[in-house]
Amino acid sequence: MSTSPSRVAVFGAGYVGLVTGACFADLGHSVVVRDVIPDRVAALQRGEVPIYEPGLEELIARNAERLTFTLDVPEAIDGAEFVYIAVGTPPTYSGDADLSAVWTVIDELPALERHCVVVMKSTVPVGTGLRVRHRLDERGLTHVGYASNPEFTAEGTAVKDFLHPDRIVVGAFRDEDGDSVAALHAGIEGPVVRCDVASAEMIKLAANAALMTRISFINEIANVCEATGADVVRVAEGIGLDRRIGPSFLRAGLGYGGSCFPKDSLALKQLAANSGYHFQLLNAVIEVNELQKRRVVGKLSNHLGSLRHKRIALLGLAFKPDTDDMREAPSLVLAGRLLAEGAAVVAWDPIVDGGDLHGVEIAASPEAAAVGADAIVIVTEWPELADVDWAAVGETMRTRVLIDGRNMLDPEPLRAAGYTVEGIGRAAHDGAG
Ligand SMILES: NC(=O)c1ccc[n+]([C@@H]2O[C@H](COP(=O)([O-])OP(=O)(O)OC[C@H]3O[C@@H](n4cnc5c(N)ncnc54)[C@H](O)[C@@H]3O)[C@@H](O)[C@H]2O)c1
């Protein structure tokens, strides 16, 4: 494996492209990140990072001499040995992955005369690599290599995940292309899984599906716990200690969201359906998740009766802590459902400004959101919420009802402070006050 610095072009300056570019620069490679949004590129050129991802700003600043940003394709491609594609692949109306940005990048590539490797970082349906290979060949770019190198980082821990991965997956049509993509990662400790392109594409989709399945599984266990008097937090601890099962992704809550799981599950479902297979288990996983986001509304009604004119404080908007990503956040469904029930919705989030959430009042702090509220719902487990003086907050509420949608708070002190507390998959606790 060669360890000499390479020239890398990255197409897409989003969550994945920026982390990929900054981490490769940190490994000593020379990186140009290209995007199509002028404001985004201008901000990056001024040293401003347009997304919130812990550690990314420092990483970009530290590697400024090896990491540049451009709108210009020839400038990005100039001398590049690797052309990473990290553009978005959002769902189309039919649920299939929208690959239009991927095709745009392929078509934008100039008539390269030298060898380089196009590397797919974006999450794409199985079979995409083969189609890209054909398109490159049709354009006479048979000497240009192609590899699939899917991304497994999680928002909020993406820099750490990239530099300390569980594995690096490299699928290629030609061994030498796979070898060079693997060598580009020299300096990163982690097993390298080498395979064919289709399998690399499927590893990404299957890994996400497995994680989503665990989430929907524990949420269904939680719902049965509620009906039978068991406590899902204890249950998850008890099953997670089984080495065959493990503790990750066994936290019951409001369901998964974000830019990847919802769209990737739909894309895999449609990929299967388009191939003539009905993926029953995945369909159930998706359906359970949809219902899970709405269950909170039922819990609130159980405690408050009609929600019309009730004031509900949503604490946390981002789909998970340490990100400003609102794509498919459960808060969006919850706010929409509550507004439809006639409730007044006030929300707080430490990062997301929420200004574009139609009909939702935004508060500057959890305490401010709670004033006059009939109920609080913890939507995102922001660590800040563990430090709130809940007894003092309760004094300012109209009714002390707290739905802990992430099971993050100890219900006993809340109960002692007069709250009626309900988590997910745990017995409801009535306030003592
Ligand atoms: N967000 C994650 O944590 C994550 C994790 C693993 C995999 N992925 C996958 O990685 C891909 C990118 O995700 P993301 O969250 O970074 O998306 P994103 O929307 O944050 O960023 C995509 C960027 O690509 C840019 N773009 C569009 N067309 C372009 C072009 N022709 N040339 C250059 N740039 C162009 C967009 O302007 C945007 O800035 C998706 O396929 C996603 O499924 C994302």
The ligand as an SDF file (V2000), in Angstrom:
LIG
                    3D

 44 48  0  0  0  0  0  0  0  0999 V2000
  -25.2320   12.7890    6.2220 N   0  0  0  0  0  0  0  0  0  0  0  0
  -24.6850   11.6480    6.6550 C   0  0  0  0  0  0  0  0  0  0  0  0
  -24.3840   11.4760    7.8360 O   0  0  0  0  0  0  0  0  0  0  0  0
  -24.3770   10.5370    5.6760 C   0  0  0  0  0  0  0  0  0  0  0  0
  -23.7350    9.3790    6.1340 C   0  0  0  0  0  0  0  0  0  0  0  0
  -23.4320    8.3630    5.2280 C   0  0  0  0  0  0  0  0  0  0  0  0
  -23.7780    8.5030    3.8920 C   0  0  0  0  0  0  0  0  0  0  0  0
  -24.4300    9.6400    3.4750 N   0  0  0  0  0  0  0  0  0  0  0  0
  -24.7300    9.7760    2.0480 C   0  0  0  0  0  0  0  0  0  0  0  0
  -23.7760   10.6810    1.4850 O   0  0  0  0  0  0  0  0  0  0  0  0
  -24.3980   11.4540    0.4430 C   0  0  0  0  0  0  0  0  0  0  0  0
  -24.2520   12.9230    0.7660 C   0  0  0  0  0  0  0  0  0  0  0  0
  -24.9760   13.1930    1.9540 O   0  0  0  0  0  0  0  0  0  0  0  0
  -24.8670   14.5900    2.7020 P   0  0  0  0  0  0  0  0  0  0  0  0
  -25.6380   14.4610    3.9740 O   0  0  0  0  0  0  0  0  0  0  0  0
  -23.4530   15.0200    2.7510 O   0  0  0  0  0  0  0  0  0  0  0  0
  -25.6630   15.5150    1.6800 O   0  0  0  0  0  0  0  0  0  0  0  0
  -25.7700   17.1040    1.6830 P   0  0  0  0  0  0  0  0  0  0  0  0
  -27.0780   17.4360    1.0940 O   0  0  0  0  0  0  0  0  0  0  0  0
  -25.4080   17.6430    3.0410 O   0  0  0  0  0  0  0  0  0  0  0  0
  -24.5910   17.5730    0.6810 O   0  0  0  0  0  0  0  0  0  0  0  0
  -24.6040   17.3290   -0.6870 C   0  0  0  0  0  0  0  0  0  0  0  0
  -23.8630   18.4800   -1.3560 C   0  0  0  0  0  0  0  0  0  0  0  0
  -23.6570   18.1410   -2.7320 O   0  0  0  0  0  0  0  0  0  0  0  0
  -23.7460   19.3560   -3.4510 C   0  0  0  0  0  0  0  0  0  0  0  0
  -23.8920   19.0850   -4.8980 N   0  0  0  0  0  0  0  0  0  0  0  0
  -24.9980   18.8180   -5.6070 C   0  0  0  0  0  0  0  0  0  0  0  0
  -24.6930   18.6480   -6.9130 N   0  0  0  0  0  0  0  0  0  0  0  0
  -23.3520   18.8240   -7.0320 C   0  0  0  0  0  0  0  0  0  0  0  0
  -22.4270   18.7730   -8.1110 C   0  0  0  0  0  0  0  0  0  0  0  0
  -22.8190   18.5060   -9.3590 N   0  0  0  0  0  0  0  0  0  0  0  0
  -21.1270   19.0040   -7.8500 N   0  0  0  0  0  0  0  0  0  0  0  0
  -20.6990   19.2560   -6.5900 C   0  0  0  0  0  0  0  0  0  0  0  0
  -21.5410   19.3230   -5.5200 N   0  0  0  0  0  0  0  0  0  0  0  0
  -22.8320   19.1080   -5.7430 C   0  0  0  0  0  0  0  0  0  0  0  0
  -24.9060   20.0710   -2.8150 C   0  0  0  0  0  0  0  0  0  0  0  0
  -24.9270   21.4390   -3.1460 O   0  0  0  0  0  0  0  0  0  0  0  0
  -24.6350   19.7970   -1.3330 C   0  0  0  0  0  0  0  0  0  0  0  0
  -23.8300   20.8180   -0.7510 O   0  0  0  0  0  0  0  0  0  0  0  0
  -25.8270   10.9600    0.3610 C   0  0  0  0  0  0  0  0  0  0  0  0
  -25.9070    9.9460   -0.6080 O   0  0  0  0  0  0  0  0  0  0  0  0
  -26.0710   10.3690    1.7340 C   0  0  0  0  0  0  0  0  0  0  0  0
  -27.0490    9.3600    1.7170 O   0  0  0  0  0  0  0  0  0  0  0  0
  -24.7170   10.6500    4.3310 C   0  0  0  0  0  0  0  0  0  0  0  0
  1  2  1  0
  2  3  2  0
  2  4  1  0
  4  5  1  0
  4 44  2  0
  5  6  2  0
  6  7  1  0
  7  8  2  0
  8  9  1  0
  8 44  1  0
  9 10  1  0
  9 42  1  0
 10 11  1  0
 11 12  1  0
 11 40  1  0
 12 13  1  0
 13 14  1  0
 14 15  2  0
 14 16  1  0
 14 17  1  0
 17 18  1  0
 18 19  2  0
 18 20  1  0
 18 21  1  0
 21 22  1  0
 22 23  1  0
 23 24  1  0
 23 38  1  0
 24 25  1  0
 25 26  1  0
 25 36  1  0
 26 27  1  0
 26 35  1  0
 27 28  2  0
 28 29  1  0
 29 30  1  0
 29 35  2  0
 30 31  1  0
 30 32  2  0
 32 33  1  0
 33 34  2  0
 34 35  1  0
 36 37  1  0
 36 38  1  0
 38 39  1  0
 40 41  1  0
 40 42  1  0
 42 43  1  0
M  CHG  2   8   1  16  -1
M  END
$$$$
